[in-house]
Every structure is written in structure tokens, then in C-alpha cells.
Amino acid sequence: MTRGRLALMGLLVVLTGAVTWITWPRADAEIRILPDGTARLRDADGERPLPDTVVITKRGWRLGDRRRITVVNTDDRDHTLAMLRVTAGERRAYEVPTGRFGGQCTAHPAAGALVLDIR
Amino acid sequence: MAMIGLGLRTLGIVALAAGLGACDRGLEGMVIDPPKAMPTFTFTRVDGSSFSTAPTAGQYTVLFFGYTNCPDVCPTTMADFTRVKSTLGEAASRVRFVFISVDPDRDTPQVAADYARKFDPAFIGVSADPLTTVSILQAYGIAATPDVSSDHAAHLVSHSSQVHLLDDQGRLIALYPYGSPWKTLAHDLAQLL
């Protein structure tokens, strides 16, 4: 194999890797339900207890205009966070269109409700 | 040359995979996968007849939870339903547009029915007793909290505002958040009908 072909192959490998990395469906926000039934949110602003209202914006570049929310349930019971439902021990990714969702939230023992403002 | 072709094919496959990941079976709403079977609820109408959310063969159901004193979200959503129905034309006969009150204390069955009909004569407006309403809200995961700081007659109710789309087997198949264009629901219904 000539040096030129080797360089071209290397370039293609790097380019493919770059495209894969850019288009890989990573989450805009991750909600982790803890074994005590409460939840924590991790997004562009860092990690914190799940607030009553969550604003989710796009992180990085990807095809499509949906937001990706990953919910990880480490509790031993099923949970419902507005329109997001996860069974015990489940990790689930949701592709969500922009707009305002709301609903009952089992990870909010006091308020019992959650609003997801998807932008 | 063959190497370039191979590289381009690889890139094409990656781009296609990414593109496919961005769409959900052609629907633009939030697809519920797998579809969720919803319990059936029966409401008594003013004339004594009943309305059931039980699935009807060949008919889709569009459900919205609100209250008739709502100043913004509910009238906006109901007006959107009018546009959706108009866009669907004849096919709209295979869709039930249903308004379910989250405020049974003030919204009697008559009030709820009149409210829905105000937007379109075919729209169905229903209200149940408070206990049944709680069961319905629980089943759909709807939050509804009266603003007790205001006086009873005109108080607001904070409530979930997404629209629910059920298929002809009574399964929840998609959700439409408040703020999404009415054309999104129209598009998905047109796809399904």
C-alpha cells in the first residue's frame, strides 16, 4: 500500500469517527431516580435535585429538532415523571418534541407534579 | 478509488442511521413505544346517555384535559382541534375529539358538553364526579391543582396541557405538548387514517 493510500484511509477513518461522534444520539438531559425514590437531574447546567419545572434545551449538534431525555431508574419500583414512565431498574431514552409537558411525578414526594419545558 | 467509494458508503450508512434515529415511525408527536393500553372510563351525559372512552373500531381518539374557565391553554388547544378537524376533511369522521374536565366542581356535564360544542358540534365534552375524575387523572398521569389563593368562582387550575392520541384499540400512541403546532397533530392523524 502506498503512503498516499494509507493517508487517505487514515483520513476516512478519522472522518467516519467524527461523523459518528457528532451524530451519536447523546442525551440533552439525564434524570436519575435514586433508590430512595427521589431524582436528580443532569444537564448542561450540571447536576442537582430534580426541580418542579425542568427546562430542557439542545446540547450540541444532531440531526432532527427533538430533545433526548434519558431516565435511569435505580429504585426498586416503577416511576412516572409526567409523560416519562420507567419500570424498576430500567434505563430508557425518550425523543421528545419541543413544547410543554406536565403531569404527576412519583419522584416528587412533596409536590407530586413535574413540568417539562422542552425548548 | 475503491477506497474512496468504501469510505463514502461508510459515511452514508452512518448518516442514514443517524437520520433514522431522528424520526419515529413517521409521527411527529412524542411516540409512546410500546403503545400503552389505557383504562376505559364512562361518563354520563346530560340527556342520560353515556359516553365511553372504550375503543371503537377504525376510530382514533384525541383527548385533552382542561377546564372551561381556563383563560388560555384550553381555548387555544380546542381552537387547534377545530383546525385539525377542518384539515382532515372527511377523514375527521374517524376521529373523536374529546375534552375531559379536570374541574368537576364547576364543570357540570352540561357545561363541559356546551364548551366543547362551542368549538365544533362534533366535539365531545365530558365531566365526571370528583372521585372518578381523580381516577382518570391518575390513569393518564395528569396533574391538576386549583389555585386556592383566588376566589372560588373564578379560580384558575394549573393542569397538564399535552394532548393524548389513542388508537382504535384504546392504546395511547402519541403525545403532543402544549406549544407544538396544530399541524403536527393534523399530520400524524393524516398519516394514521
Interface residues (C-beta under 8 A of the other chain):
Chain A: R5 L8 M9 L12 L15 T16 V19 T20 T23 W24 P25 R62 L63 G64 R66 T80 A82 M83 R85 Y94 E95 V96 P97 T98 G99 R100 F101 G102 G103 Q104 C105 G112 A113 L114 I118
Chain B: M3 I4 L6 G7 T10 L11 V14 A15 A17 A18 G19 G21 A22 C23 D24 E28 G29 M30 V31 K36 L137 Q138 Y140 G141 I142 A143 T145 H159 S160 S161 Q162 L175 Y176 P177 Y178 G179 S180 T184
